[in-house]
Amino acid sequence: MTNEPIHNILDFQIKGSLNRIEVAPSFRSTMADSPISHHSGGQMDAPIEPDASPEQRAQMEQAYQQMQRKLRMTKMDEGIKHKIMVLSGKGGVGKSTVATGLALSLARKGMKVGLMDIDITGPNIPKMLGIEESDLNVEEGEIHPAIGPNGVKVISMAFLLEDPDKPVIWRGPIKLGAIQQFIGDVAWGELDALIIDFPPGTSDEPLTVSQNLPGIDGVVIVTTPQEVALLDSRKSISFAKTLSVPVLGVVENMSGYTIRGTAGPGDEVTVMGPGGVPISATADDEGSWSMTLDVFKSGGGAHAAEDLGVPFLGSLPFDPGIVRGGDDGVHRIVAEPEGETAAAFDGIVENVLETLREGSGSSVRIT
């Protein structure tokens, strides 16, 4: 088994060891729609006419590689049981945190799980999982994903950047070429589920995946309770319905912040909640009390799901530990597998699996 470098990454002069990534200078104009170019070590070379000019040779090789990639995309449908897209119409709702949590929770159940980070210009899932320094290898012409906690396989543009502070300044066609290679050139192997995390919005990236990855089972929509986020989430639901992609359900993130304390048994404790509204709780026989503050309102996700006729998968608490875990590279599920947030993710995953068992997932039809 041989290791081959990934080379020719657009305008990035990213250099790494052969065990990680080696990137040569920028693409030729004829390769402008394929940002990650590598030759297939175990495949036949492209049939090229002996009298072809260098430009014609490059074009024929590109066409041959694209054909091989499309064949691999088709075969993915056989090796991956479920493919789930995670979308949000608005940034800052914790979509990547939810996508990562879904993958980790599924893996905790003994499933083989992959996590594809499609946010080309803002990839952060590897950092959230503490694997941003992982190496990527190319063997037999396929990119092998990094391995994260619970055995989750991960692919992300973050692995291809030597300098994490350097922006990815790519036009649409270049980003779409990278996404196609993430789909067609990655050796996922046999998976029970592939979770696909997208940038905010309903534009090029989800369209590209929908059109290139066969057998999408459905979409999970992430929102927060406030009305502005809900408006954008409704657009995501409508987007999925327009593409005839099943909506597996809505997840309401940052639903409420629970505070706890102690007092005398039976004592009543009152605090001033959001908007100056007093909230009271009564201590139990051991003097413990708790109450939930609706920092961003509550129930909006459930109402939006009901209005649009899609399942409500559940709520996730407003948990400062998720923020710390994202910065430290230890997801809350890994840090506290028996904690409240992990239990909430487990409940959401059960609802997703139940929806899939009911047969709501179906192949994508572009309309």
Helices and strands as residue ranges (DSSP letters): G 29-31, H 54-79, E 80-87, H 95-108, E 113-117, H 125-128, E 137-139, E 142-144, E 146-147, G 149-151, E 153-155, G 157-160, H 172-184, E 191-197, H 204-212, E 218-223, H 227-242, E 247-252, E 257-262, E 268-272, G 274-276, E 278-282, E 288-293, H 300-308, E 312-315, H 320-328, H 332-335, H 340-357
